[in-house]
Amino acid sequence: MAQYLEIRWHGRGGQGAKTAALLLGESAAAAGKYIQAFPEYGPERMGAPVVAYNRISDQPITVHCHVKEPKYVVVLDSTFVGSVDFTDGMPEDGVLVINTDKSPAEMRKRLGLEESSIRVCTVNATQIALDTIGRAIPNTPMMGALIGATNLLNIEDVIEDTKRKLEKKFRNRPEVIAGNLQAIQRAYEEVQG
């Protein structure tokens, strides 16, 4: 049976959780991994809760269900704190990466994880997105933060692969490409925890 890493992304419609999961999956595939990247929708509207998933493996992945035991959980919107159990299914050596201006210690306390060995990491991805992209879309900064917190993939490879993907979509908007790449790098460097 294939061993695989599972990742769960929590966000709201319009924040780019689905896009981040797809971009991360494509970067992992470019690195020679087998991947799955898919969203789970509720009401498909701006601001509605969205969950997206990744599976990454060195072997073919044969399961096709939602992620139940994510080692890594990425939270694009900290307003979910208190209403969603982000640690559901996580192992004790899991990593929780949250978009917030709070410290990891503050978030650990707010989440009631003082006795848990789950690692809590934080980054102000919304501010990074505003500074680099000009819009409060935290998806690409959260990719960088996840990689910075876990060393899941090589950051240079992720930036190069993401650049190729964005050049196809935004070929006439080089500032959007440059801003997203800068956001990934900056969050990679600034993630705490």
Secondary structure, 3 states (H helix, E strand, C coil): CCCEEEEEEEEECCCCHHHHHHHHHHHHHHCCCEEEEEEEECCCCCCCEEEEEEEEECCCCCCCCCCCCCCEEEECCHHHECCECCCCCCCCCCEEEEECCCCHHHHHHHCCCCCCCCEEEEECHHHHHHHHCCCCCCHHHHHHHHHHHHCCCCHHHHHHHHHHHHHHHCCCCHHHHHHHHHHHHHHHHHCEC
